[in-house]
Amino acid sequence: MNRRAQLLADGGVMSGAIIFIEEDLRITEVQIEVLVGCLSIISLFGSIAGGRTSDIIGRKWTMALAAVVFQVGVAVMTFADSFRALMIGRLLAGVGMGFGGMITPLYIAEISPTISRGTLTSFPEIFVNLGILLGYISNYVFAGLSVHINWRVMLGIGILPSVFIGFALFVIPESPRWLVMQDRVDEARLVLLKTHEDEREAEERLAEIQLAAGTGNNARKYGEKAVWQELLCPSPPLRRMLITGIGIQCFQQITGIDAAVIYSPEIFKDAGMKGNSNLLAATVAVGVTKTSFILVAIFLIDKVGRKPLLYVSTIGMTVCLFSVGVSLSLLKEGVAGAAPLLAILSVCGYVAFFSVGIGPICWVVSSEIFPLRYRAQAAALGAAGNRVCSGLISMSFLSVSRAITVGGTFFVFAAMSAASVAFVYALVPETRGKSLEQIESLFQDPRDWKGSQVEMEDVEHLVEKVT
């Protein structure tokens, strides 16, 4: 299970735990926002550091470092007796999540065969959604314990994902592309032979990686400073890659998914639902929906491509977010009727469309598009952008909702989601069926950039397939 699984499992747990933390430690609403949102802000520092760290010690052992730091943070939170202690634990957990978050999809993309790279890179989203679902279920199961104990148990089980990572490190290989960057070509060849169907295909892929990496003297002339200088002052092709990679990461968050996951009890309370048990039970429905629909994305991503799924996802999210805004606004004005049910169904529809497309594909695209020499550190910038946007949404949702109502906040999310449709159309190329080295060429020529667009008619064929 990757760092995002840890992060969103944490979000699922925190959605219920904060109810009891607030009662037990008597913290304020502002402190709740800081406690929830700081995880994303702090994890961005881990994301940025993780890019360079993974270039030095390798993709595999960066994941090990992330797991250890995260475990320490969770332990501190579990035994915290004050807001200050909780914050220390959250800060440590955030650093660990940041390290692991940017490297997991990168590692999977680098080790996967071209034909199944999208499926394998998005497969961890199953664990992300299982993490959310288990978080919701644990909240419901442990809510009956003493208020001093229940939230500690809820947080403590969050250590399990990183334990699974520890066991996995004994069997998974190092990234062949990182091995080539270290001039460990023979080791890279052995890994490729294990992950490709025949020796000829593995040798062809190795030759492509060596060419892209510029092994030998050409690779040694580039240092950390040179990479960051080029990222800060990019060439036109690299600028297009950065716009796509960072942009899709930011759009994934500014459409409000973390707010919907973490603050779902508050949203359902606004929809007229009463009682902590009922609120926590309703959040389980959100978790079941997310977990179920991620399977659709995993099944289709390498069959129909990234862009058709992104179109279905972003358009569907826009409709559902607007529907949530309308239903909550009607309830605010005292108009009930079917509005409560519509609000709950619209939230579930929103997380379903998120899981079908931009949820997993955001990480697939940002791990595919960058050249090998920039890949880790450029992907780290995208992950950092994702975390900044997540933190801003998480830390401001309650305050903004008080100012413009919860319904008004969802209208803002709907507007952001509508903008993401235009972003996908204009700036995200189709990468299905291309090797990581071939994808670089899509950004070399603006005509290729436009030519890689998937027409909206493909979405119609996709909908026909699904229905």
Disulfide bonds with the S-S distance in Angstrom:
none
